[in-house]
Amino acid sequence: MSTEQASDFEDLLDANEQFAATFDLAGFDGVARAGVAIVTCMDSRIDPLRMVGLRPGDAKIFRNPGGRVTLQALEALVLGVHLLGVRRILVIPHTRCAMSSASEEDLRRRVGESAGVDASWQRFSVVTDQVESLRQDVSAVRSHPLVGERALVGGFMYDVDTGRLHQHV
């Protein structure tokens, strides 16, 4: 790595040194101590552990644009339920999400303009009805043959303006 590339991350590496100085998760086995898994959006306004009173090590977190239950999210949930102590699953999209406020065409256009190249081929999983998508996602988890009744599954909407969760499913 060149000196220029290293300096691009210096602030983060310095912060990591401070984090490592008081690191207290060494030796932890990776099991979700609170038995919780959360599927939520990658939005930086969401603090998935603190919003439900948990701490590092308590839950498995899977984040993606829109907080959807994708095939990869289902894979993580199956592993969580069978190998990592997950007994409760929260699916949590949020208000004012870019994936529900723009069309796929708009996102392709905006990304293409930003990249300076054609992005018309890129797929974006936009959500036209968040509550209906949430119902479908919760149903997909509840009906999965490797999850099913092995975990409680709930669907919630996170309000980025108030910090509150509202259960929908």
C-alpha positions as CSV (number, residue, x, y, z in Angstrom):
1,M,0.0,0.0,0.0
2,S,1.4,3.4,-0.9
3,T,1.9,6.1,1.7
4,E,-0.9,8.1,0.1
5,Q,-3.4,5.2,0.4
6,A,-2.4,4.6,4.0
7,S,-3.0,8.2,4.9
8,D,-6.5,8.0,3.4
9,F,-7.4,5.7,6.3
10,E,-5.2,7.2,9.1
11,D,-8.0,8.6,11.1
12,L,-9.8,5.3,11.1
13,L,-6.7,3.3,12.0
14,D,-6.0,5.8,14.8
15,A,-9.5,5.3,16.1
16,N,-9.0,1.5,15.9
17,E,-5.9,1.7,18.0
18,Q,-8.0,3.5,20.7
19,F,-10.7,0.8,20.3
20,A,-8.2,-2.0,20.6
21,A,-6.7,-0.5,23.8
22,T,-9.9,-1.4,25.7
23,F,-11.0,-4.3,23.5
24,D,-13.0,-6.7,25.7
25,L,-14.5,-9.2,23.2
26,A,-11.4,-11.4,22.9
27,G,-12.2,-15.1,23.2
28,F,-15.9,-14.6,22.5
29,D,-17.3,-17.5,20.6
30,G,-19.6,-15.5,18.3
31,V,-22.9,-16.9,19.6
32,A,-25.6,-14.2,19.8
33,R,-25.7,-13.8,23.6
34,A,-29.2,-12.3,23.6
35,G,-30.4,-14.8,21.0
36,V,-31.3,-12.0,18.5
37,A,-30.8,-11.5,14.8
38,I,-31.6,-8.3,13.1
39,V,-32.0,-7.7,9.3
40,T,-32.0,-4.0,8.6
41,C,-30.9,-1.3,6.2
42,M,-27.3,-0.2,5.7
43,D,-28.4,3.4,6.4
44,S,-26.0,5.1,8.8
45,R,-28.8,6.6,10.8
46,I,-29.6,3.1,12.2
47,D,-27.7,1.8,15.3
48,P,-29.2,-1.7,15.3
49,L,-27.9,-2.8,18.7
50,R,-28.5,0.3,20.7
51,M,-32.0,0.8,19.3
52,V,-33.1,-2.4,21.0
53,G,-30.9,-2.1,24.1
54,L,-28.3,-4.6,23.0
55,R,-24.5,-4.5,23.0
56,P,-21.8,-6.0,20.8
57,G,-21.9,-9.8,21.0
58,D,-25.7,-9.9,21.8
59,A,-27.0,-10.2,18.2
60,K,-26.3,-11.1,14.7
61,I,-26.7,-8.2,12.3
62,F,-27.4,-8.4,8.6
63,R,-27.5,-5.1,6.7
64,N,-28.4,-4.3,3.1
65,P,-30.0,-1.5,1.1
66,G,-33.7,-1.4,2.2
67,G,-33.3,-4.0,5.0
68,R,-34.7,-6.7,2.8
69,V,-34.7,-10.4,3.5
70,T,-32.6,-11.5,0.5
71,L,-31.2,-14.9,-0.2
72,Q,-28.0,-13.9,1.6
73,A,-30.0,-12.6,4.6
74,L,-31.9,-16.0,4.7
75,E,-28.5,-17.8,4.6
76,A,-27.3,-15.7,7.6
77,L,-30.6,-16.4,9.5
78,V,-30.4,-20.1,8.9
79,L,-26.8,-20.1,10.3
80,G,-27.8,-17.9,13.2
81,V,-30.7,-20.1,14.2
82,H,-28.8,-23.4,13.9
83,L,-25.3,-22.5,14.9
84,L,-25.2,-19.2,16.7
85,G,-28.0,-19.2,19.3
86,V,-30.6,-17.0,17.4
87,R,-34.1,-17.4,18.8
88,R,-35.7,-14.1,17.8
89,I,-35.5,-12.4,14.5
90,L,-36.3,-8.7,13.8
91,V,-36.8,-7.5,10.2
92,I,-36.4,-3.7,10.3
93,P,-36.7,-1.4,7.3
94,H,-36.9,2.4,8.1
95,T,-38.7,5.6,7.2
96,R,-37.3,7.9,4.6
97,C,-35.3,5.1,2.9
98,A,-33.7,5.8,-0.4
99,M,-34.8,2.4,-1.6
100,S,-38.4,3.3,-1.2
101,S,-38.3,6.9,-2.3
102,A,-36.7,6.5,-5.7
103,S,-37.4,4.4,-8.8
104,E,-34.9,1.9,-10.1
105,E,-34.5,4.1,-13.2
106,D,-33.8,7.1,-11.1
107,L,-31.2,5.3,-9.0
108,R,-29.5,4.0,-12.2
109,R,-29.5,7.5,-13.6
110,R,-28.1,9.1,-10.5
111,V,-25.4,6.4,-10.0
112,G,-24.5,6.6,-13.7
113,E,-24.1,10.4,-13.4
114,S,-21.9,10.0,-10.4
115,A,-19.8,7.2,-11.9
116,G,-19.6,8.9,-15.3
117,V,-20.5,5.6,-17.0
118,D,-23.7,3.8,-18.0
119,A,-25.4,2.1,-15.0
120,S,-28.5,1.1,-16.8
121,W,-27.6,-2.6,-16.3
122,Q,-27.2,-2.3,-12.5
123,R,-30.1,-3.8,-10.5
124,F,-31.4,-1.9,-7.4
125,S,-34.0,-3.5,-5.2
126,V,-36.4,-0.6,-4.8
127,V,-39.4,-1.0,-2.6
128,T,-42.7,0.5,-3.7
129,D,-44.7,-0.5,-0.6
130,Q,-42.5,-0.9,2.6
131,V,-45.2,-2.4,4.7
132,E,-46.2,-5.0,2.1
133,S,-42.5,-5.8,1.5
134,L,-42.0,-6.2,5.2
135,R,-45.0,-8.6,5.4
136,Q,-43.5,-10.6,2.5
137,D,-40.0,-10.7,4.1
138,V,-41.4,-11.8,7.5
139,S,-43.4,-14.5,5.8
140,A,-40.4,-15.7,3.9
141,V,-38.5,-16.2,7.1
142,R,-41.4,-17.8,9.0
143,S,-42.0,-20.2,6.1
144,H,-38.4,-21.1,5.5
145,P,-37.9,-24.8,6.2
146,L,-34.7,-24.3,8.1
147,V,-36.0,-21.4,10.2
148,G,-39.8,-21.8,10.5
149,E,-40.9,-22.3,14.1
150,R,-37.3,-22.4,15.4
151,A,-37.4,-18.7,16.0
152,L,-39.9,-15.9,16.7
153,V,-40.0,-13.5,13.8
154,G,-41.3,-9.9,13.9
155,G,-41.5,-7.1,11.3
156,F,-40.9,-3.6,12.5
157,M,-40.5,-0.1,10.9
158,Y,-37.8,2.1,12.4
159,D,-38.5,5.8,12.4
160,V,-35.3,7.7,11.7
161,D,-36.7,10.9,13.0
162,T,-37.8,9.6,16.4
163,G,-35.7,6.5,17.0
164,R,-38.9,4.4,17.6
165,L,-39.7,1.0,16.3
166,H,-43.3,0.2,15.3
167,Q,-44.3,-3.4,14.9
168,H,-46.2,-4.2,11.7
169,V,-46.0,-8.0,11.6
